[in-house]
Amino acid sequence: MNEDAYTRKAFDCIAETYSRFPVVITKGEGVFLWDDSGKKYIDFTSGIAVTSLGHCNPRVVQAVTKQVQELFHISNLYWTKPQAQLAQLLCEHSFAEKVFFCNSGAESVEAAIKLARKYGHDTRGPDCYQIVCLEGSFHGRTLAAITATGQPVYQRGFEPLPDGFTHVPPNNVHALKLAADKRTAAILMEPILGEGGVHVLDNDFLKAARDIANDIGALLIFDEIQVGMGRTGKMFAYQHTDVEPDVMCLAKALANGLPIGAMLAKEDVMKHLGPGTHASTFGGNPVSCSAAIEVINQLTEPGALEGIVELGDYLMAQLRGLAKRHKVIKDVRGRGLIQAVEFERELPGLANHLLDQGFLVIVAHNRLLRLLPPFVMERKHIDLLIEKLDSYLAENT
Ligand SMILES: Cc1ncc(COP(=O)(O)O)c(C=O)c1O
């Protein structure tokens, strides 16, 4: 951090809810970031699965610039073309027929939970409000979202939590069958648990969840906030399977860095959220929507998703090579450009070491390296990271 350029006092005014690295980022372009001392970094985080098309993607910048010169904001009491166009594109590329717009992932999960409860009330009565979620999942930080999240660490101290959430282990069909009953309004899951350690759910488990939801009349909700928008090499992660949800949550990469969230559903489900039941002042803001339209335009160009698969395969091959050379690597897993390396033991200096060397990565609990590179990354950038990891692991394990 360049202390000359900023007073310490200004940073002290920010709430301390994050453990931040001592770096002030001032500029981004493609896969690169620069800090306030001019040091350059390669970004393997994409702002945690957000700036997937690269920092300041020129075509997104152009679309946003055009939109801010025309209209920043208008209330959802009125229609805007960017919102309608984005909703149509999202429906064309997914199972959905209707879209509710909000501003973040947690808000989109919150909207899905409200929809599930309303659907349960309307179709099966007021006792039908329970949401079955997965242990180890992550759904955001609002009260309902931390309650849906299957990690007690995010809930502690915020009790009493809202009623009506239950958790089962991922990939355990038997437990899911036991948990889902006449009170169950929805089954909620990430097709790939992202924050929980990049665990790709079994196809059979997803199929069973679909069948169970159908049997009892509950909704199947997929949280694709981290893995949607091309991250896995398909527009949406569920498209790798033959299972379709009834509801899907999106945010993060949807507008490549502008705030947006979306909750998608089939028409006969979404109709249960009628006028006045849910709202968001900024939801579907024309500027964010214009960015998101450009994101979908780029992802649907010939070869775009194939490029993600190809680069993902390359990254996976390099990480597997690394695992062969270093016994401390317990597992390498993921799909497309969301991948993780799990270590046998804690490596507390890893994230800071890579930062010093000019690489931004996400490390959880000192033993799980999560890589979410932007899709515009090149093989040579991956090679550079692998080189650094190779030498760090050789010296420290
Ligand atoms: C799967 C998933 N759901 C929900 C969220 C919450 O999104 P937001 O931080 O935009 O509220 C995240 C964020 O990491 C996520 O990965």
The ligand as an ORCA input file, in Angstrom:
! r2SCAN-3c Opt
* xyz 0 1
  C     -23.130    -19.562     -4.774
  C     -23.251    -18.186     -4.199
  N     -24.455    -17.742     -3.817
  C     -24.625    -16.513     -3.298
  C     -23.549    -15.653     -3.132
  C     -23.762    -14.293     -2.566
  O     -23.597    -13.321     -3.561
  P     -23.420    -11.780     -3.158
  O     -22.096    -11.658     -2.479
  O     -23.478    -11.057     -4.476
  O     -24.547    -11.427     -2.268
  C     -22.274    -16.085     -3.504
  C     -21.110    -15.231     -3.280
  O     -19.989    -15.669     -3.188
  C     -22.110    -17.380     -4.042
  O     -20.919    -17.845     -4.416
*
